[in-house]
Amino acid sequence: MKSNGKTTIVASIEPKQILKELALTIPSADLRTGSEQNTNISNLVGEFFHDNKKLKKNSISSIINELLTNGLKYSDSDSDIKLNSYCSNGTFCVLMENVCSAPQLNYLKKYVNTVVKSTKSPNDLYIERSIALSENNELTRAQLGLIYLMSNFGCILDIKTQDIDGSCVVSTTVLFNGVLE
């Protein structure tokens, strides 16, 4: 286990299954200090999984960066964001958990129902949301980031919410099969 200030990093490698796992617990307050911390963490994860030549380091960094950005948007200011990522057989999987407030949860549920569970293709969703954003200056929460992951990286997303002791835990799972061309 390695500690970087308040951020806890746990890494393990299981050679029999060629599985690498990296778990991070990041106080959301650390991410609110600026985008540099977000970028550093994203690059750390990308670098950790890069020795698996089947995965693209920059793609992994982009995926983690987007998840951390969303985790920060939908986290209570004093809560932690937990990332658990692993690689197996060329597929990168990451589970992010964060705690959000009731207003954030209401917006997130609406987003999940209208976007993640949509029958439209990710490319069509991305274009539709981009047009809506350009036509409506008041649309500040366009949610293009997660759609971008689905559209440009072919990620598979799952978002679940759970009420625990009056707080809402949001679990976002992303699967990425980033095989080099």
N, C-alpha and C positions, 0 to 999 in steps of 0.2 A: 504494500500500500504506500502511496506517495501522496504527500499533502502540499498543495500550492496555495499558501495562505489559508483560506477557508474552504477552498475547493478540494474535495477528496477524490483521489483517482485510485481505482483498483483494476489491475490488469492480470489476466491469466491466459495461459496457453495450454491446451490439451492436445499433445501431439498425436495421440491415437486417432482422433477424429479430425485432425487438421482444423481445429476450431480455435479461434482467437476471440477473446471477450474483453471488453473495456467498459467499466462502470464508472460514471461520474456523478457526483452530487455537487451542484453549484448553487450557492445562495443567489437568488434573483437580484439581490442588491449588488452583487459583484458584476452582473451583466449590465446593470443600469448605469455603470460608470462610463460606458462608451462602447462603440462597436469594436474597438481593438481587442478587448477581452473575448468577445464573441468570436472574432476571427482567429485568435490564438487557440481557443478551444477547438474550433472547427478544424484548423490545420493539424492540431495534435492528433485528433481522431483519424483524419485522412492519412497522416504519416504512420500512425500505428498499424493501419490495415494495408498500407501500400506495399509491403513486402510480398503480399499475395498478388502476384503479377496479373491475375485475372480482373482485379478491381482498379478503377481509375481513381487516383488520389484526389484530383480536383473535384470529381463528381461527389465523392464521399464528403469532402469539405463543404461543398455547396449544400448538400442535403442536411448536414448537421447545422450549418449556419442558418438555414431556413427554419429548422425545428427550434433552435434556440431563440430566434427572433420571435416566432409565434409563442413559444413558451413564456417569453418575457412579456409579450402583449397580454397574455391571458394568465398571468400569475399575480397573486397577492404580493405586495412589496416585501413582505417578510418571510416568504416561503422559499423552499428549495426547488430547483428543477433537477430531476433525476434522468440521466441518460444511461441506458444499458444497450450496448451494441455488440454484435458478434458477426463473425463471418464463417460460413460453412458452405463448402462446395461451390464457391464463386458467387454466392448470394450474401449480400450485406443486409443485416436486419438491425433496426434500432427501435427501441421503445423509449419514449419520453413521457415522464409523468410530471405534472405540475398541479398546484392548487389554485383555483380561481374563485372569484366572487359570484354572487347570484346574477348581477347584470351581465357579467362576462359570459356566464354559463348560458343564459338565455340567447345571447347573440350566437354563441358557438353552436348551440343545438340547431338554431335556424340555419346556420351555415352548413352544418353536417347534413341536414335534411335536404337542402336545396342544391348543394354542390357535390359532396362526397358520394351521396347515394343517387346521384343523377344518372340517367341512362344515356346522356350525351357523352360523346368522346371527350377526353381531356383537352384535345386541341380546340374543339368547338367551344368548350367551357372557357378556355383561356381567351379566345377571341371575343366571346360574348361579354366576359367580365372586363376586358380591356376597353371595349367599345363603351360599355356602361360607365366606366371610370372617366373616359374622355368626354362623354356627353353630360356628366353630372359632377360638377365641381364639389358638391357636398358628399359624394360617395368617397369616404376616406378609408373605409375598411373593405377594400376590394377583394381581399383574400386571393390575390394572384399567386402568392408564394407556393402554397400547397398544390394548386392547380399546375403551376410551373413544374413542380417535381413530377407530377403524373404525366404531363405533356412532353416535357423535354428529356426526362430521365427514365420514363416508363415505370416509375415507382407505383407500388400498390400501397394504398393508405387504408388505415382503419382508425377511427376515433371513437373512443368510448368515454362515458362520464359515469361517475359513481359518487353518491352522497355519503360522506363519512363524517360523523359528528358535526353536522352543520356546515361543513366545508365540501367543496366539490373537487374531486380528483379527476383530472383529464388525462387519459392515456392515449397517446398517439403512436401507432405502429407504422413503420415504413419498411417495405421490402424493396431492395434494389439489386437487380442482376446485372451488374456493370461489367460485363465481359469486354475485354479489349478487342478492337476490330483488327 
